[in-house]
């Protein structure tokens, strides 16, 4: 088997756009779940409204790309308020139920026939990324050793990893501030925080809004990379991937989401390419597996690894066991 090619393509995924998108989504969940103890199972909804905010404004209403960015972020704030106002005074599981339902509602509204004129229906929306790529400073491909990146990919990666770095720095600074310490105290025992005169509801809302906005940035980056906004991309498995990445890297850690995203997408690509090469070279017989099965098998193997991780190291690679307590009262 050509191990050099397998490792080369796998490393491309390690730093690729998928890793960027899910790193951003996991950073948002980390603020909500890792530091505050909020069970948001609807991060896909925030990513979707981010992508739709840009796509609808630019393509459907033929307005400014920058206005679309503002609308996307504003839509994420509004969605967080709509989800948080009726649920954040209740137990944590109510927020989980509402957010997973909201995720499906957003997806189904986006692909509905009656909203096709605005949201594009199941076919999605295209033609909104031209302004973004017009800003591209890269005029030729970049070659780095065995790797070659085209101009458009370079631009998306530069912007995407820049956003990841900014969001990571923001989390690092905030969680060492009095505001961040209150969030972690709410996760441990919100009644104790409330007894000290802190507005627990207000802090929870701020955490939900901030994590949702970062999730919207993930949707914006992904839709610009694809050049299309397709609703089925933001199904519930989008959120579950983000949670798996967070758990792998370590909840309530600054760099855990980034490390988890890089490892997961490297592992997906490496397992897929290895299985395909093994089948091609007849190391794996046809009666056991064929090329069409590799996609499912790689998820199965990754799932086994995550289960073993939860059994033997539930805090994740970078996590601290003391940081994973959750007060769901």
C-alpha positions in Angstrom: 0.0 0.0 0.0 1.1 3.6 -0.7 1.5 4.8 2.9 3.1 8.0 1.8 0.0 9.0 -0.2 -2.3 7.9 2.6 -0.5 10.0 5.2 -0.3 13.0 2.8 -4.0 13.0 2.1 -4.8 12.4 5.8 -2.7 15.3 7.0 -4.4 17.6 4.5 -7.7 16.8 6.3 -6.0 17.4 9.6 -5.6 21.1 8.7 -8.4 21.2 6.2 -11.7 23.1 6.1 -13.7 20.3 7.8 -11.4 20.5 10.8 -11.9 24.3 10.8 -15.6 24.1 10.7 -16.0 21.5 13.5 -13.3 23.2 15.6 -15.4 26.4 15.6 -18.6 24.4 16.3 -16.9 22.6 19.2 -15.5 25.8 20.6 -19.0 27.2 20.8 -20.3 24.0 22.5 -17.3 24.1 24.8 -18.4 27.5 26.2 -22.0 26.3 26.6 -21.4 22.7 27.8 -17.8 22.5 29.0 -17.7 25.8 31.0 -21.3 26.5 31.8 -23.0 23.1 31.8 -25.6 23.9 29.2 -26.8 21.0 27.1 -27.1 22.5 23.7 -27.9 19.8 21.2 -28.8 22.3 18.4 -25.4 23.7 17.3 -26.3 22.6 13.8 -29.2 25.2 13.9 -26.8 28.0 14.7 -24.4 26.9 11.9 -27.4 26.8 9.5 -28.7 30.3 10.4 -25.1 31.6 9.9 -24.9 30.1 6.4 -28.4 31.1 5.5 -27.8 34.6 6.8 -25.1 35.3 4.2 -26.7 33.2 1.4 -30.2 34.7 1.7 -29.1 38.3 2.0 -26.6 38.1 -0.9 -28.5 35.8 -3.4 -32.2 36.1 -2.6 -32.3 39.9 -1.7 -29.2 40.9 -3.7 -27.7 43.0 -0.9 -24.2 43.4 0.5 -22.1 40.4 1.5 -21.0 42.3 4.7 -24.6 43.0 5.6 -25.1 39.2 5.2 -22.4 38.6 7.8 -24.1 41.0 10.2 -27.4 39.4 9.6 -26.0 35.9 10.1 -24.5 36.8 13.5 -27.7 38.7 14.5 -29.8 35.7 13.5 -27.6 33.5 15.8 -28.2 35.9 18.7 -32.0 35.9 18.0 -32.1 32.1 17.8 -30.2 31.9 21.1 -32.7 34.2 22.8 -35.6 32.3 21.4 -34.3 29.1 22.7 -32.9 30.4 26.0 -35.7 32.6 27.3 -38.3 29.8 27.9 -35.8 27.1 29.0 -32.8 28.5 30.9 -34.8 28.9 34.1 -35.6 25.2 34.0 -33.5 22.1 34.3 -30.7 21.4 31.8 -32.6 18.7 30.0 -35.3 21.1 28.9 -32.7 23.1 26.9 -31.4 19.9 25.3 -34.9 18.9 24.1 -35.7 22.4 22.8 -32.4 22.8 21.0 -32.4 19.4 19.2 -36.0 20.2 18.1 -35.0 23.6 16.9 -32.2 22.1 14.9 -34.6 20.0 12.9 -37.1 22.9 12.5 -34.4 25.1 11.0 -33.3 22.4 8.6 -36.9 21.5 7.5 -37.8 25.1 7.1 -34.8 25.6 4.9 -35.7 22.6 2.6 -39.4 23.3 2.6 -41.2 23.8 -0.7 -43.1 26.9 0.5 -39.9 28.7 1.4 -38.1 27.8 -1.8 -38.1 31.4 -3.1 -36.2 32.5 -0.1 -34.2 29.5 1.1 -33.8 27.6 -2.1 -35.6 24.5 -0.8 -33.7 21.1 -0.8 -31.5 22.3 -3.6 -30.1 25.1 -1.4 -28.7 28.5 -2.5 -25.6 29.3 -4.6 -23.9 32.4 -5.9 -23.2 34.3 -2.7 -19.5 33.7 -2.2 -18.1 35.8 -5.1 -17.3 38.9 -2.9 -15.5 36.7 -0.4 -13.2 35.2 -3.1 -12.7 38.6 -4.7 -10.8 39.5 -1.5 -8.4 36.5 -2.0 -4.8 37.8 -1.8 -3.4 34.4 -3.0 -2.8 34.6 -6.7 -1.1 31.2 -7.2 -1.0 27.8 -5.5 1.2 27.2 -2.5 3.5 24.2 -2.5 4.9 23.0 0.8 6.8 19.8 0.5 4.5 17.2 -0.9 1.4 19.4 -0.3 -0.1 21.8 -2.8 -3.0 24.0 -1.9 -5.1 25.9 -4.5 -5.7 29.6 -4.2 -9.4 29.3 -3.1 -8.6 26.6 -0.5 -5.7 28.7 0.9 -8.0 31.7 1.3 -10.7 29.7 3.2 -8.0 28.1 5.4 -6.4 31.4 6.2 -9.7 33.0 7.2 -10.9 29.8 8.9 -7.8 29.2 11.0 -7.7 32.9 11.8 -11.2 32.7 13.2 -10.3 29.5 15.2 -7.2 31.3 16.6 -9.3 34.4 17.6 -12.1 32.3 19.2 -9.5 30.2 21.1 -7.8 33.3 22.4 -11.1 34.8 23.4 -12.0 31.7 25.3 -8.6 31.7 27.0 -9.0 35.3 28.1 -12.6 35.0 29.2 -12.3 31.9 31.2 -9.5 33.5 33.2 -11.7 36.6 33.9 -14.3 37.0 36.7 -17.0 36.3 34.0 -15.5 33.0 33.1 -15.1 32.0 36.8 -18.8 32.6 37.3 -19.6 30.4 34.4 -17.6 27.5 35.8 -19.2 28.1 39.2 -22.6 27.8 37.6 -21.6 24.5 36.1 -20.6 23.2 39.5 -23.5 24.5 41.6 -25.7 27.2 40.3 -27.7 27.5 43.6 -24.5 28.5 45.3 -23.8 31.1 42.7 -27.3 32.4 43.0 -27.0 32.7 46.7 -24.0 35.0 46.2 -26.2 37.5 44.3 -25.2 36.6 40.7 -27.8 36.6 37.9 -27.4 33.0 36.9 -30.1 33.3 34.2 -28.2 36.2 32.6 -24.9 34.4 32.6 -26.4 31.3 31.1 -28.0 33.5 28.3 -24.7 35.2 27.6 -23.0 31.8 27.3 -25.7 30.4 25.0 -25.5 33.5 22.8 -21.7 33.5 22.6 -21.5 29.8 21.8 -24.2 30.2 19.2 -22.5 33.0 17.4 -19.3 30.9 17.2 -21.4 28.1 15.8 -22.8 30.6 13.2 -19.2 31.4 12.2 -18.7 27.7 11.5 -21.7 27.7 9.2 -20.5 30.8 7.4 -17.0 29.3 6.7 -18.5 26.1 5.5 -21.0 27.6 3.2 -18.4 29.9 1.7 -16.1 27.0 1.1 -18.8 24.9 -0.6 -20.1 27.9 -2.5 -23.6 26.7 -1.6 -25.9 26.6 1.4 -27.6 23.2 1.5 -29.9 22.5 4.5 -29.3 18.8 4.8 -25.6 19.4 5.6 -26.8 20.8 9.0 -28.7 17.7 10.3 -28.4 16.6 13.9 -25.3 14.5 13.2 -23.4 17.9 12.7 -24.0 18.6 16.4 -23.1 15.1 17.5 -19.8 15.3 15.6 -19.0 18.5 17.4 -19.7 16.9 20.7 -17.6 13.9 19.8 -14.7 16.2 18.9 -15.1 18.2 22.2 -15.2 15.0 24.3 -12.1 13.6 22.4 -10.1 16.8 22.9 -11.3 17.5 26.4 -14.3 19.6 27.6 -13.6 22.8 29.5 -10.1 23.1 27.9 -9.0 25.9 25.6 -7.3 23.8 23.0 -9.4 20.6 23.3 -11.9 21.4 20.5 -9.1 22.3 18.1 -7.1 19.1 18.9 -10.2 17.0 18.7 -11.3 18.3 15.3 -7.8 17.8 13.8 -7.6 14.2 15.2 -11.1 13.2 14.1 -10.8 14.4 10.6 -7.3 12.9 10.2 -8.6 9.6 11.6 -11.7 9.6 9.2 -9.5 10.1 6.2 -6.7 7.7 7.3 -9.1 4.9 8.1 -11.0 5.4 4.9 -7.9 5.4 2.7 -6.3 2.5 4.5 -9.4 0.4 4.1 -9.8 1.2 0.4 -6.1 0.4 -0.2 -6.4 -2.9 1.7 -9.4 -3.9 -0.4 -7.7 -2.9 -3.6 -4.7 -5.0 -2.7 -6.9 -7.9 -1.6 -5.8 -7.8 2.0 -9.5 -7.7 2.9 -11.6 -10.2 1.0 -14.7 -9.1 -1.0 -17.0 -11.2 1.1 -16.0 -9.3 4.2 -16.0 -5.7 2.8 -16.0 -3.8 -0.4 -15.3 -0.2 -1.4 -18.9 0.9 -0.7 -18.6 -0.2 3.0 -15.6 1.9 3.9 -17.6 5.0 4.8 -19.7 3.2 7.3 -16.8 1.2 8.7 -14.7 4.2 9.4 -17.5 5.7 11.5 -17.9 2.4 13.4 -14.2 2.2 14.1 -14.1 5.9 15.2 -17.1 5.2 17.5 -15.3 2.2 19.1 -12.3 4.5 19.8 -14.6 7.1 21.4 -16.3 4.5 23.6 -13.0 3.2 24.8 -11.9 6.8 25.4 -15.0 7.4 27.6 -14.3 4.3 29.5 -10.6 4.8 30.2 -10.2 8.6 29.9 -13.6 10.3 30.1 -12.1 13.7 30.5 -10.6 13.5 27.0 -7.0 14.0 25.8 -6.4 17.4 27.4 -9.2 17.4 29.9 -9.2 17.3 33.7 -11.5 14.9 35.4 -12.5 17.6 37.8 -13.7 19.8 34.9 -16.4 17.5 33.6 -19.0 17.6 36.4 -22.4 18.8 35.3 -25.1 20.2 37.6 -28.3 19.4 35.7 -30.7 20.4 38.4 
